[in-house]
Amino acid sequence: MLFSTFPILSVIIFLPLAGAIAIAFTPRSRPDLARYLALAASGLAWIFSLVLVVSYILPTSTNGIAAGGFQQVEQYDWIPVFGIQYKLGVDGLSLVLVVLTTTLSWISILASFGPITERVKEYMASFLILEVGMLGVFLALDMFLFYIFWEIVLVPMYLIIGIWGGPRRIYATIKFVLYTLVGSLLMLVAILATAFAYSAGHAGSFAGAFDFLALRDYGPTGFSNSLQLFAFGAFFLAFAIKVPMFPFHTWLPDAHVEAPTAGSVILAGVLLKLGGYGFIRFALPLFPEAAKTFGPAIIVLSLIAIIYGAIVAMVQPDLKKLVAYSSVSHMGFVTLGIFMFQTAGLNGAILQMVSHGIITGALFLLVGVIYERTHDRTIAKMGGLSAVTPVYAAMFGFFVFASVGLPGLSGFVGEFLVFLGAWSYNPWVAAVACFVMILAAGYLLWMFQRLFSGEVTEFLKGIGHHLTDIRPIEVLTLVPLGTLVVVFGLFPGLILGLIAGPVDTVLAGFQAVPSTVTALPLP
């Protein structure tokens, strides 16, 4: 296997940390140096993630068969008395999310070059530490290590919103922290409970008690029903808040509106995916019986989120808040696909996570472009933009159509697979999901019409010569995302081939579990 002895996973995770440390030693009078160091560190992590892709798909690789489905496993004792290890590994699911993270990270840092002019050192260091946490979550194979990385994400995101955010940033950050801390602490209790249960089943030994692979083999039959229900509930709360699922979503619009543009990009593009990843990687394989028990209720919540997010987005006067509520609706398709426990639905959920990260990240970048020029996001003030910013209008239209789910673009395939799974699960579920897609097309296209058609508004006329079309550096942040939208829309097999193994592994765990409810009890 390529790089069989080289710790490429650790390099990918900690390259941004090295960049943050280097930035700490730069003089405050050289903000440009901090910017380029951050871009270099995130760019190197991105390059190594692409090398990891090549290593993973090479015919000479073992495809992780000897490592329980994971390649490039790094394993070192950390706290031996409790069986806690520094253990990393990558499979197809984590690979696609790692590349998504590294791609959006360097794009977000590049997009921050102009808007962020105060405390640049601290901002760039915070962004790189945030990247460390996100990458660690996707690669950790020790439950305690996973929790450490999960919590690392909280601090820099709090700083990014709280220091460089909008006028109500303190309210938004406190709400964000309170929500996520409650879920995280309960998840920690569940992790400890499963570790002690594993130890009790192995003559009091903690060897492997925090090892995900060992717990995955032991948990479905070794954990009692009551422990499964409690632990799944705790994991569900932590992951549902992060997705966010209805009714735990209320922190998201506030955080998006107050966050700087790059913060919104990484929040929508990656942080929301931590919840979906947690469901697929940990909650389903470790507690399949509890997942089946709670599945119908979670599907109902997913349908509510899909409908609620679309309706609320439709009436938003603020452009950024509209895109934020659209995320609630789109991520509802992710949880819907996950908890139908079907191949099509789960494939669709993962594709939807990747596609949503790319498309919504691009939409937030585009919102940031117009906000930087006008210092306003009110949709009613922006009419006639196509007359003065035609290139910007064309790029905005492209990503709106991608978000709507136009065939040939990446937004279509994931939603289609979720619909396919929903139809075989329950036709009424599929009908509701399809109806909401009509609503999504309605509010997104109506928003586009109000922004770009008609006469130029008096507000925009007052901006005058400051209202310039999209700049080269802004094009540079959007073109890679647009390219991925087209590539994954035309060739979804690039992702489906990588995630086929992890999807089969997750669903195989449900074959031995009796289904308590086979379909949602709808008429």
C-alpha positions in Angstrom: 0.0 0.0 0.0 1.3 3.5 -0.9 2.4 5.4 2.2 2.0 2.2 4.3 4.5 3.5 6.8 4.1 7.2 6.3 1.6 8.8 8.8 -0.3 10.7 6.1 -3.5 11.0 8.2 -1.6 12.7 11.1 0.1 15.0 8.6 -3.2 16.0 7.1 -4.7 16.7 10.5 -1.8 18.6 12.0 -0.5 20.6 9.0 -3.0 23.3 9.8 -1.9 23.3 13.4 1.7 23.8 12.3 0.4 26.7 10.3 -1.4 28.2 13.3 1.7 27.9 15.4 3.8 29.6 12.7 1.2 32.4 12.4 1.5 33.0 16.2 5.1 34.0 15.7 4.4 36.5 12.8 4.6 40.2 13.6 1.2 41.9 14.0 2.3 44.5 11.5 2.4 41.8 8.8 -1.2 40.6 8.4 -0.4 39.6 4.8 2.2 37.1 6.1 -0.4 35.5 8.3 -2.8 35.3 5.4 -0.4 33.5 3.1 0.8 31.2 5.9 -2.7 30.1 6.5 -3.4 29.6 2.8 -0.2 27.6 2.5 -1.0 25.4 5.4 -4.5 24.7 4.3 -3.4 24.3 0.7 -0.8 21.7 1.7 -3.4 19.8 3.8 -5.6 19.8 0.6 -2.8 18.5 -1.5 -2.0 15.7 0.9 -5.8 14.8 1.0 -5.7 14.4 -2.8 -2.6 12.2 -2.4 -4.6 10.2 0.1 -7.4 9.7 -2.5 -4.8 8.4 -5.0 -3.4 6.0 -2.4 -6.8 4.8 -1.5 -8.0 3.9 -5.0 -4.7 2.5 -6.3 -5.1 -1.2 -7.4 -2.1 -2.1 -5.3 -3.9 -1.0 -2.1 -5.4 -3.5 0.3 -8.7 -1.5 0.4 -8.4 -1.7 4.1 -9.6 -5.3 4.4 -7.1 -6.2 7.1 -8.0 -3.1 9.1 -11.7 -3.7 9.3 -12.5 -1.6 6.2 -10.0 1.2 7.1 -6.8 2.1 5.4 -3.7 4.0 6.6 -4.5 3.0 10.2 -2.2 4.8 12.8 -2.4 3.3 16.2 -0.5 4.3 19.4 -1.2 3.8 23.0 -2.2 7.1 24.7 -3.7 6.3 28.1 -3.1 2.5 28.3 -4.8 2.1 31.7 -8.2 2.9 30.2 -7.4 1.4 26.7 -7.5 4.9 25.1 -5.4 5.1 21.9 -4.4 7.6 19.3 -6.0 5.7 16.5 -6.8 7.1 13.1 -8.1 5.4 9.9 -9.8 6.3 6.6 -12.5 4.6 4.6 -14.5 5.8 1.6 -17.0 7.8 3.8 -14.3 9.6 5.8 -12.2 10.1 2.7 -14.9 12.1 0.8 -15.6 14.3 3.8 -11.9 14.9 4.5 -11.4 16.1 0.9 -14.6 18.3 1.2 -13.1 19.8 4.4 -9.7 20.6 3.0 -11.2 22.0 -0.2 -13.6 24.3 1.6 -10.9 25.3 4.1 -8.4 26.8 1.7 -11.3 28.4 -0.3 -12.7 30.0 2.9 -9.3 31.3 3.9 -8.7 32.8 0.4 -12.2 34.4 0.6 -11.2 36.0 3.9 -8.3 37.9 2.4 -10.3 41.1 1.7 -13.1 41.1 4.3 -11.0 40.3 7.4 -8.8 43.4 8.2 -8.7 43.3 12.0 -6.9 40.8 14.2 -5.9 38.9 11.1 -3.4 36.7 13.0 -6.0 35.5 15.4 -8.6 34.9 12.7 -6.3 32.8 10.5 -5.0 30.8 13.5 -8.6 30.1 14.6 -9.6 29.0 11.2 -6.6 26.5 11.0 -7.4 25.1 14.4 -11.0 24.7 13.3 -9.7 22.6 10.4 -7.7 20.4 12.7 -10.8 19.6 14.7 -13.0 18.8 11.7 -10.4 16.6 10.1 -9.8 14.7 13.3 -13.5 14.0 13.7 -13.6 12.3 10.3 -10.5 10.2 10.9 -10.6 9.2 14.6 -11.2 5.5 15.4 -10.9 5.9 19.1 -14.1 7.2 20.8 -12.3 9.3 23.3 -10.1 10.8 20.6 -13.2 11.4 18.5 -14.7 13.4 21.4 -11.5 15.5 21.8 -11.6 16.5 18.2 -15.4 17.1 18.4 -14.9 19.6 21.2 -11.9 21.3 19.5 -14.2 22.4 16.8 -16.3 24.4 19.3 -13.7 26.9 20.5 -12.4 28.4 17.2 -16.0 28.5 15.7 -17.0 30.4 18.8 -14.2 32.9 18.3 -14.8 33.3 14.6 -18.4 34.3 15.1 -17.9 36.1 18.4 -15.1 38.3 17.4 -15.5 38.8 13.6 -19.3 38.4 13.4 -22.1 40.8 13.1 -23.8 43.1 15.6 -25.7 40.3 17.4 -22.7 38.0 17.5 -22.6 37.5 21.2 -26.1 36.3 21.3 -25.5 33.9 18.4 -22.3 32.5 19.9 -23.8 31.9 23.4 -26.7 30.1 21.7 -24.4 28.1 19.6 -22.2 27.1 22.6 -25.1 26.2 24.9 -26.8 24.0 22.3 -23.6 22.1 21.3 -22.3 21.8 24.9 -25.4 20.1 26.1 -25.3 17.5 23.4 -21.6 17.0 23.7 -21.6 16.4 27.4 -24.4 13.8 27.1 -22.4 12.1 24.3 -19.4 12.0 26.6 -21.5 10.2 29.3 -22.7 7.7 26.7 -19.1 7.1 25.5 -18.0 6.3 29.0 -21.1 4.1 29.6 -20.3 2.0 26.5 -16.6 1.8 27.5 -17.5 0.5 31.0 -20.1 -1.9 29.6 -17.5 -3.3 27.2 -15.0 -3.6 30.0 -17.6 -5.5 32.1 -18.1 -7.9 29.3 -14.3 -8.6 29.0 -13.5 -9.5 32.6 -12.9 -5.9 33.7 -10.3 -5.2 31.0 -10.4 -1.8 29.3 -8.3 -3.0 26.4 -10.4 -1.9 23.3 -13.0 -0.2 25.4 -12.8 3.0 23.4 -11.8 1.3 20.1 -14.5 2.0 17.5 -13.8 -1.3 15.6 -14.0 -3.4 18.8 -17.1 -1.6 20.0 -18.7 -2.1 16.5 -18.2 -5.8 16.8 -19.3 -6.0 20.4 -22.1 -3.4 20.8 -25.0 -4.8 18.7 -25.2 -8.0 20.8 -23.1 -7.1 23.9 -24.9 -3.9 24.9 -28.1 -4.3 26.8 -31.3 -2.9 25.4 -31.5 -0.1 28.0 -27.9 0.9 27.4 -28.5 1.0 23.6 -31.5 3.2 24.1 -29.7 5.6 26.4 -26.5 5.8 24.5 -28.3 6.2 21.1 -30.4 8.9 22.6 -27.3 10.8 23.9 -25.5 10.4 20.5 -28.7 11.4 18.7 -29.0 14.6 20.6 -25.3 15.6 20.0 -25.5 14.8 16.3 -29.1 16.2 15.8 -28.0 19.6 17.2 -25.0 19.6 14.9 -27.0 18.7 11.7 -29.2 20.6 12.9 -32.5 18.7 13.0 -35.9 20.1 13.9 -36.5 21.2 16.7 -32.8 21.7 17.6 -32.1 24.0 14.6 -32.8 27.5 16.1 -29.1 28.2 16.7 -28.2 27.8 13.0 -29.9 30.9 11.4 -28.5 33.2 14.1 -25.0 31.8 13.7 -25.1 32.0 9.9 -26.4 35.6 9.9 -23.8 36.8 12.4 -20.8 34.8 11.2 -18.4 36.3 8.6 -18.7 35.0 5.1 -16.0 32.3 5.4 -17.4 31.2 8.8 -20.8 30.6 7.2 -19.2 28.7 4.3 -17.4 26.3 6.7 -20.4 26.1 9.0 -22.7 25.0 6.3 -20.1 23.1 4.2 -18.5 21.0 6.9 -19.8 21.5 10.5 -23.3 20.4 9.7 -21.8 17.3 8.1 -20.3 16.3 11.5 -23.7 15.4 12.7 -24.6 13.3 9.6 -21.2 11.6 9.7 -21.7 10.8 13.4 -25.1 9.1 12.7 -23.6 7.0 10.0 -20.2 6.2 11.5 -21.2 5.7 15.2 -24.9 5.8 16.1 -26.1 3.2 13.6 -23.3 0.6 13.8 -23.0 0.7 17.6 -26.7 0.8 18.5 -28.6 -0.7 15.6 -31.5 -2.0 17.7 -32.1 1.4 19.3 -31.7 3.1 15.9 -34.5 0.9 14.5 -36.7 1.7 17.5 -36.2 5.5 17.1 -36.1 5.4 13.3 -39.7 6.2 12.5 -39.8 9.1 14.9 -36.6 10.5 13.4 -38.1 10.2 9.9 -41.1 12.2 11.1 -38.7 14.9 12.5 -36.8 14.9 9.2 -40.0 15.4 7.2 -40.9 18.3 9.5 -37.5 19.8 9.0 -37.7 19.5 5.2 -41.1 21.2 5.1 -40.5 23.8 7.9 -37.1 24.9 6.5 -38.6 25.4 3.0 -41.6 27.4 4.2 -39.6 29.6 6.5 -36.9 30.2 3.9 -39.6 31.4 1.5 -40.6 34.4 3.7 -37.1 35.5 4.7 -36.3 39.1 3.8 -32.6 38.6 4.6 -30.6 36.8 1.8 -28.2 35.1 4.2 -31.0 33.9 6.5 -32.9 32.4 3.5 -29.9 30.3 2.6 -29.5 29.3 6.2 -33.1 28.0 6.4 -32.6 26.2 3.1 -29.8 24.3 4.9 -32.3 23.1 7.5 -34.5 21.7 4.7 -31.7 20.2 2.7 -30.1 18.5 5.7 -33.5 17.0 6.5 -33.0 14.9 3.3 -29.8 13.7 4.8 -31.3 12.4 8.0 -34.3 11.0 6.0 -32.0 9.0 3.8 -30.0 7.7 6.8 -32.8 6.4 8.9 -34.6 4.5 6.2 -31.7 1.9 6.5 -31.6 1.3 2.8 -28.7 1.3 0.3 -30.3 3.9 -2.0 -31.3 6.2 0.9 -27.9 6.0 2.6 -26.0 6.6 -0.6 -28.3 9.5 -1.3 -27.7 11.0 2.2 -23.9 10.9 1.8 -24.1 12.4 -1.7 -26.5 15.1 -0.4 -24.0 15.9 2.4 -21.2 16.4 -0.1 -23.3 18.3 -2.6 -24.9 20.5 0.0 -21.5 21.4 1.4 -20.3 22.5 -2.1 -23.4 24.3 -3.3 -24.4 26.0 -0.1 -20.8 27.0 0.6 -20.8 28.7 -2.8 -24.1 30.4 -2.1 -22.7 31.9 1.1 -19.6 33.1 -0.8 -21.9 34.8 -3.3 -23.9 36.4 -0.5 -20.6 37.7 0.9 -19.7 39.2 -2.5 -22.8 41.5 -2.6 -22.6 42.2 1.2 -19.0 43.4 0.9 -20.2 46.0 -1.7 -23.5 47.1 -0.2 -23.2 46.2 3.5 -26.8 45.0 3.3 -28.5 41.7 2.6 -32.1 42.8 2.3 -33.5 41.1 -0.8 -36.0 43.9 -1.6 -33.1 46.4 -2.0 -31.2 44.3 -4.5 -33.4 44.3 -7.6 -31.9 44.7 -11.1 -28.4 43.4 -10.1 -28.0 41.6 -13.4 -27.8 44.9 -15.2 -24.7 46.0 -13.3 -23.1 42.7 -12.3 -23.8 40.2 -15.1 -21.0 37.8 -14.3 -22.1 37.7 -10.7 -25.7 37.1 -11.8 -24.6 34.2 -14.0 -22.6 32.5 -11.3 -25.4 33.0 -8.7 -27.9 31.5 -11.1 -25.7 28.5 -11.7 -25.5 27.6 -8.0 -29.2 28.3 -7.5 -30.1 25.8 -10.2 -27.7 23.4 -8.6 -29.4 23.8 -5.2 -32.8 23.3 -6.8 -31.6 19.9 -8.1 -31.3 20.5 -11.8 -30.4 17.2 -13.5 -26.7 17.1 -14.5 -25.6 18.9 -11.4 -24.6 17.4 -8.1 -27.7 18.5 -6.2 -29.9 16.2 -8.3 -28.3 12.8 -7.7 -28.4 12.7 -3.9 -32.0 13.9 -3.7 -33.1 11.4 -6.4 -31.5 8.5 -4.5 -33.2 9.6 -1.2 -36.6 9.8 -3.1 -35.9 6.3 -4.5 -35.3 5.0 -1.0 -38.3 6.9 0.4 -40.6 5.4 -2.3 -39.7 1.8 -1.3 -39.9 2.7 2.4 -43.3 4.4 2.2 -44.8 6.2 -0.9 -46.3 8.9 1.4 -42.9 9.8 2.7 -41.7 10.1 -1.0 -44.7 12.3 -1.8 -44.0 14.7 1.0 -40.3 15.0 0.0 -41.2 15.6 -3.6 -43.7 18.3 -2.7 -41.1 20.1 -0.7 -38.7 20.0 -3.7 -41.3 22.1 -5.6 -41.3 24.6 -2.7 -37.5 24.7 -2.8 -37.5 25.5 -6.4 -40.1 28.2 -5.7 -38.3 30.1 -3.0 -34.9 29.8 -4.6 -36.0 30.9 -8.1 -38.2 33.7 -6.6 -35.2 34.9 -4.6 -33.1 34.9 -7.8 -35.8 36.8 -9.7 -36.1 39.5 -7.0 -32.3 40.0 -6.9 -31.5 40.1 -10.6 -34.5 41.0 -12.7 -36.3 44.4 -13.2 -34.9 47.9 -12.9 -32.0 48.7 -10.7 -33.3 49.8 -7.3 -32.6 53.3 -5.9 -30.6 51.6 -3.1 -28.2 50.1 -5.7 -28.0 53.4 -7.6 -26.9 55.0 -4.4 -24.0 52.6 -4.2 -22.7 54.0 -7.5 -19.2 53.0 -8.7 -18.7 50.8 -5.6 -21.0 48.2 -7.1 -18.5 46.4 -9.2 -18.9 43.0 -10.8 -17.2 39.9 -9.3 -13.4 40.2 -8.9 -10.8 37.6 -10.0 -10.0 36.4 -6.4 -13.8 35.8 -5.9 -14.0 33.9 -9.2 -11.0 31.8 -8.0 -13.0 30.7 -4.9 -16.1 29.8 -6.9 -14.8 28.1 -10.0 -13.4 25.0 -8.1 -16.8 24.6 -6.4 -18.7 25.0 -9.7 -16.4 22.4 -11.3 -17.1 19.9 -8.6 -20.9 20.5 -8.9 -20.7 19.5 -12.6 -18.2 16.6 -12.2 -20.2 15.0 -9.4 -23.5 15.7 -11.2 -22.3 13.9 -14.3 -20.2 11.3 -12.6 -21.7 10.5 -9.2 -20.0 7.1 -9.4 -16.8 8.8 -8.3 -18.3 9.2 -4.8 -20.6 6.1 -4.9 -17.7 3.9 -5.6 -15.8 5.2 -2.6 -18.7 4.9 -0.2 -20.1 1.5 -1.3 -18.0 -0.4 1.2 -18.9 1.7 4.2 -22.6 1.8 3.3 -22.7 -2.0 3.0 -20.9 -2.4 6.3 -23.3 -0.1 8.1 -26.4 -1.8 6.7 -25.0 -5.3 7.3 -25.3 -4.5 11.0 -29.1 -4.3 10.6 -29.6 -7.6 9.0 -29.1 -9.4 12.3 -31.4 -7.0 14.2 -35.1 -7.7 14.1 -37.0 -4.7 12.6 -39.4 -3.3 15.2 -41.1 -1.1 12.6 -40.9 -1.8 8.9 -42.5 1.3 7.6 -43.7 4.6 8.9 -47.4 4.1 10.0 -48.9 6.6 7.6 -52.1 6.0 5.6 
